[in-house]
Amino acid sequence: MTYSNLRSASMNLRKKLAATAVLCALGLSAGAQTIRIANQGDALSLDPHSLNESLQLSVDLNVYDALTDRNKDLSLAPSLATSWRQTSPTVWRFELRKNVKFHDGTPFTADDVLFSIARAAGDGSDVKAKVNDIKEVRKVNDHAVDIETKGPFPILPDVLSDLAIMSKKWCEENKAEKPVDRRKGIENTASFKANGTGPFRVRERQPNVRTVFVRNPTYWGKIDGNVQEVIFTPIANSATRVAALMSGEIDVMEPVPVQDIARINASPNAQVVVGPELRTIFLGMDQKRDELLYSGVKGKNPFKDKRVRQAFYQAIDIVGIQRTVMRGASRPTALMVGPGINGWTAEQDKRLPYDVEAAKKLLADAGYPNGFEVTMNCPNDRYVNDGQICQSVAANLARIGVKINLAAETKGTYFPKILRRDTSFYLLGWTPTTYDSHNALDALMRCPDDKTGDGQFNLGSYCNPKLDELIGKIKSSTDKNERMAMIKEAFTIHAEDVGHLPLHQQSLAWGVSKKVSLTQRADNFMPFKWMSIQGAAKP
C-alpha cells in the first residue's frame, strides 16, 4: 500500500516554513533528503543472524540482502539469486547475481552464500530454523550454488527470503564468524558494524540512541525512493513519539497507539497508515519442567494438565481486550496463524467460549480450587499495547483465583530471558516469514530440539509426537490438497491439546508525515528503498 498526499498551496507554504525551522535547529539543509523514523524499541543488533525478530530483521535487511526477496505484495522476488530451480526432489540450484559488491568493495560470490548458511546454522544463531532442513550447500561455480535439503522441501526459496547473506572475508577479518548470541549477551563486531550488499549502508550506530543509514551509491538493484539518509531512533514513550510526529521532528513512527489514531489523522501534518498484519499474539506455558520455575505450586507443574491450560484460555476475555485495550485494532483468533497465511481457514478459527465459571470448574477438577500463583513474563515495548494486554490477562485470571506476578520489561532484556526458556508463562508474537503455516508449526509447535533447531521458538516446550510426524510430512509434501489436509489436522491436534493460548492478530498502524510516501507490508517490514519525500528530487 503506497501513500502519498498532495496539500494545498497555503498548507505547503506553512509546512515548508515549519520544516525549515526544524532543519535549521538540527543543523541540516532544507534540501536534505532525510527521513527520521522512530520506533518504540531499537533493533537489538546489526547482526542479522542474532535475533529472529521482525523489527531487527526489517532494519538489518535494508543493509543486507538475501537470496530471495519480497515484492510490495509479498510475492517472492529475485535478489542475490536471479533464478532457482529444482534439479532433483531434494536439490535446488540457485543462480547468483553477478557484479554485486559488498559495501567495502569485496565482490559477492558463492563462497559468501556457503559461509552465511553455515553461520546461520551455527552456535549462537537465532535463525537456525530457517536452515535446519538444509543438508549441504555446494559451490557449483562463483555464481551458482546447489542447496540439498534433508528431504523434499518445496518452500525453500520462501524460507530464504529473509536470511541475510554476509561477507565471508569481512566476518573473518573482524572476528565475527559466529553470530552474536543474544541469550548469553555476547557481542562482536557484527553487533555494531555492518557490511552488506543492500541499498543502504550504516554510517553511525549508537545502540538505543540512534542509527544512521545512507544510500548505497553502488547498489546493484533499483531504489524506487528518493531518500538519501534515514535516521532511526528508538522513542519508548508513546506520547513523546506521537508529539514528535505531529510537530514534524520525526517523519515516520511505529506503532501508533490505537487511542491516538484519530488525533493524528485530524492533524495538518501527519496521518496514520492502517492495515492488517500477519502477526499472531499468543501466550505460552512451560509444559516440560516437573516444577515451574516461578510459581507458588511446589513439586508439580500445573501447566502439564490440559484442564489448567483450558481454564486459562476460557478465563481470558479476548473481546474485552479487543474493545478496551486494542480499541478495535485487533482480530481475536483461535489459531496460531491468521488470514493471509497459507493453511488458515475460517472453519477452524473459532475460539473456545469465554466462560469464567467453566474455567473455575476446570481448575477445581485439576486440583486447584483456589487457583495458584505464577509469574508472567511480558515485553512492554515490542507489540501493540503488549504491557496493557498482559495487565488485562492478569486481571482476567484473577477472577478464577490465579494470582499473576507480572514481570514486564523492555525487549532488550525480555528476549534473551525467554529465549533461554527461563520462564513459566509468557507472551510472544509471530509472523510466518514464509507466509505458510508450516513456519509457525515448525517453529512454535514442534517438540524442541536444540541440536536441529526444530521448535526453536516453542519456549514452553509443548510436545506431541503425532503432531511432529505431521509437521515433517507437511514440510516435504508437494501435493497441495494433501498438504492442506495435513495442516488442518495439525491445527486440530494443537487446539485439542490447548498447546498455546492464541489471542489475536494485531493491526498495523504507522504514523506518517504527509510529505512522505512509503509502502506498508503486512509482515511489518519497512524497506527504506521504497520511501520518498514529496517534492525532493530523485537522485
Steps between C-alpha positions, in 0.01 A plus 500: 500500500662827389388823656577850361291810572500836320429813702357839409744779414448682828547184703817422305638841588425456869652152496816618324549780751453258792730243342767764437491600867542138610780436250686813609471393863648164407776652292374357167438669170144544378583281198615202704320183391482359852227296661488463877337180627410432862401166650411407856814285511832460323635224282702315762792428266627558148582128486220360281543146635484595867127545556208369295282803577307696239621845606865400498469315170309793348776743598794274414361392162530858376875439523518132411340301219374142497499257209130572447285799594140617520317737270264763636214247484718241685544282190842338467764694305862448389773668703858370527368196314368586156326165453453160664381158396491146631749265338364212710231465769754600767741730313445866408732682258528874571656717231670794670502861390825617342685828549368550854731647761482529876517849645877468549548418132548124541331303217205281594552133406373151579750479788298762688183293461668186634647698790174678588287186506760324716513803730120503529509133600777544757527569871342824612271528198138588561402419140583129501139417420547654155779259409438189710358316199816557297730200475782652296589806292735442207680754286439436130706800392548856622144588403299184565431279801311177555307474825410145596223454755449207735182411314272663244452859612291694246496829695879542532514819284231652725686404815818670377330834424624663821822307564768767460814422302816629668854547371720203589813713467365784718374268773832316517701823508278641775478183710127477438491147358233403753174687567449717803335280764223712652425233761847537647544872440803438277587774251748529214579740215184400312294638791602857425629503143355362179630413154220386275403527134175683570363838390613682816823511699544562872677829567447518874382259768419605856296215655176622659581856387502515121621326186572694181471336160613653170413400147741252338620665177624168361184299571439237232123541495234764456419746777151638437515770766698824513619480862872551551516459878292322764536575871346225712431595862340299780248706698348279768237743625195489273387855581846635416501308174160637398597855595820475295303387195237771528764772547702380201808395699461148360345386173394141571411325824397147586286386671236768548305447825147412396360779717699760303399400146210745470704789644785448255261470207345831599836677506621708204843336471454126538272203445479139615549217253297205628498148360473136600808329641588133466628483859316292760534589870477204738587369846725203567545284810785283628369146444830315547642561846369286785484816711454850364787741555275786606187376676347452840434135414780276623578146395298503179422699188135603463549584129556131422128458562288586197215605732717777643601622156139500386391680817747779422374513141132526595568757773646750252246754378652552156206710378546728799871533417409575139258771611681671788871434444522477122216747426377265229841474328531123542337183379437228764632165385483132587796406281872575515477647148255743347345594166763542230700199616472187285315236703276735698129426475202683647351160588773429756536855625232478771602567859387309806234708675595753765351341812627585847288238679613225262861610555458484880359148473787387279751633754317329787486172308876529446557539873526880526161613638658817637723563201876549536775757457725528193728759340414624152779641283406772255672763283380856529652647183470237228137441397200730487394571861684187617534614861129588520404165346690319773341717769155413365582128487619520861174667603299236312686214667450656843128426458575127514738531795827509304742761632725629224829660594552710190862546394486755215828630359668643195555256215878545538492292817174316433603307190833365634313377809216316328722369220691318776160355600547672834124547536183330619239706315571749222363714217640483147408610148577311179486582130566202270765642268419237238130600511430129547368313805798264504716784631287547813449127548873428476626793707229526767328161535759235422679317782812710567836361394787741557734295280280513188324829569158335490250681723753776558235746620284243678614661824260306723609167345152384403544159339280252313681231295200451272505870415876481438447218252241708314726806492772292337259382232364852441855622441569252220156467339464633145128411471303817582178328610681240707712771659199714593329199657808428713525864611135486604562181698807653664306806617223272630750304713656817637160655580376186675819496710462873576871513420507881510251778572450697176375854558472711185655634184591864557453773241783708361489872571782718373505874551624668182572862412288623211820586315607133500387212281583142590383141473348315794546126472280263699812340654582838662826534310591857405732511195675837478545459124126555450487829695480844341477858619243698309653779297859376539695415187573138423875434493 
